[in-house]
Amino acid sequence: MFVDIRHLELLKFKGCKECTECCKKPLAPLILEDFKKVYNYFPILIAKLDYLRPVMLLSNEISCPYLNNGKCTIYENRPPACKIYPYSPWYDKILLDLSCSGVGCEGEYLPLNKKEFYNSSFYEERFEKINKKIEATHKWLSTQKLIFLTSYKNIEFFTLEKNNDKYNLYHINSLKHLHNYFKTD
């Protein structure tokens, strides 16, 4: 369960102890600058959540396809969402996953406001001027033509009609990874 950090107090993080529960999260939000970082490993799709948003598929309900014997095989190239977990930058909010077994009463205090977050080890450059980046992502998405792909767990997923825009091409090239997520006959 993800909760906005503004509603929490004095939680600690004891770190990861070979736990792979986070590797089973289904998707993560993206902004345009993330596309280049993830397209070689994960499919980039457009999901209709509260409104259309670019996302990357992280797991296929079993686990991330890059998890092997409890270890991440792309650890050095893992996406931003994995680097900052148990936090999730859900667009304009910073959320904390309370289901993470590392979150609790032991370990180091977790940053619980944006100022603390920006001065913590969880911080990534991605968060600088995040609202402007989100706005640019939505503006870009509004110029793209959507193609319905599938509906899964009450979420509609779309791909984009191909054009020569660099972000569109990252998206198109990322689709080669779809076979790891949606099994077809």
N, C-alpha and C positions, 0 to 999 in steps of 0.2 A: 504494500500500500504506500503510495507516494503522497506526501503531505507538504504543503508550502512551509518553508523554514520559518516564516514569521510567526507560526503558531506553536513552536516548540521551545523548550528551555533545557539547558544543561545536559544535553545528550553527549555521549562519548562514542568513540570509534576505536575498537581494539584491533582493527585491521582484518585482513583476510587470512583465514587459516585453511587454505586448500578448499574452501567452500566454492561451489560453482553455481549457486542458485541464481546469481545475477546473469549468468550465461544462458538463462532460460527466459529472459525478458523478451517479449515479442518484437518490439520496435522502439526506435528512438527518433526524436525530432532532428531535423537538419536545417541548416541555413546554407546559403550558397557556397560559402567558403569551405564547408564540410564536404561538398561533393567530390572534390579532387582527392581528399583524404580517404574516402571510403569506397569509391567506385571500383577499385581493383579487387575488393573483397566481398562487398555486400550489395544487394540490389537496392537501388534508389527508386522509390515509388511515390506517388501522390496519394495520400489517404484523406478520405472525407471523414473528419472527426467533427469538431464543432464547426469547422470550415476546412477548406482544402489546405493541406499542409504537406510539404515534402518530408518523407520519413525514410529510414533505412530499416530493412528487416534484419533483426538480430538473431532470432532463433526460429526453428521449425517446430516448436512445441516440445521437442525433446531436449535440444540444447543448440548452442551456436555450432555451426558446422566446423568451426576452427578449434573446438574443444576436443582434445584427444588425451585420454587417460588422465583427466582432471587438470590438464595443462593447456594454456592458450598457445596455439602454434603460430600465431601472428602477434605475439605480445608486443614486440617493438613497433608494430604497425597497427595496433588496435585502434579503433575509432575513438573520438573524443568522449562519447557516452560511456565507454568502458573505462577510460582513464580516470574519470571523475566520480565513478560510482562509489558510494551509494547516493550521490547527488544526481539529479537530472535537471538540465536546463530546459524545462518545458516551455519553450518560447520566451515569454516575458517574465516567467516565474522561475525561481530556483526551488526544486522540490527535493525532499529527502525520502528515500525508501525505507520505511520503518520495518519492512519484512526482512531486511538485510540482517543476518545473524551477527554481524560485526558492530551493529548499532545497539547501544544499551548503556549500562552503568559503569563499564570498565574501559580503560584506555585513555586516549587523549580527547579533550573536549572538541566537539564539532563546531565549526562556525555556523551560527544560527541567524545571521543577518547578512545583507549584501556586503557591507563594509568588511566584516570578519571574513566572509567568503573570499573576497578579492585579495585578501592578505594571507590566504591559507595555501596549503599544498594541493588543494583541490582545484585551485584557480587555473584557468587556461586563457590564453590570449583571445580565444574565441568570444569571451564574455565582454570584452571591451566594446562599448557602444552597441550592445546587443540589440537594443530596440531599433536602431537604425538598420542593423543587419537584417532583422526580422522584416522590417518594412521593405527593404530592398528585395528580399526573398519573395514576399507577397506580390510586389510590383512585377518582378520577373515572371512569377507563376501566372499572373493575369494575362501575360502576352503569349502563353503557350496553349496549344490545342491538346485537350485531354482525350485519351482513348480508354474506355472502361476495360479493366482487366478481369477483376473478379470481386466477389463479395466474400468476406471471411470473418466469422465471428462478429457479424453486424457492422463491419467496416467495409466500405467500398474502396477499392484500390484502382488506381489509374496509372497508365503509362502516358508518355507524351508523343505526339506526332513528331517525327524527326525533322530537325532543321540544323543549321550550321552554327547555332549559338553554342559556346563552349560548355555551358552548364547542361544544356540539352544533350550534348554529345557525351558528357560524363554519365548522365542518366541512361542513355541508350546503351552505352558500353557496359554499364552495371547490370543490365538485364540478363547477361550470360550466367549470372549467379542464381537466377530464379529457380532453376531445377533443384537447388538445395532446399527449397521452401515449399513449393507447391508441386506435389507429385501429380503427374497427369498420366492417363492411360495411353 
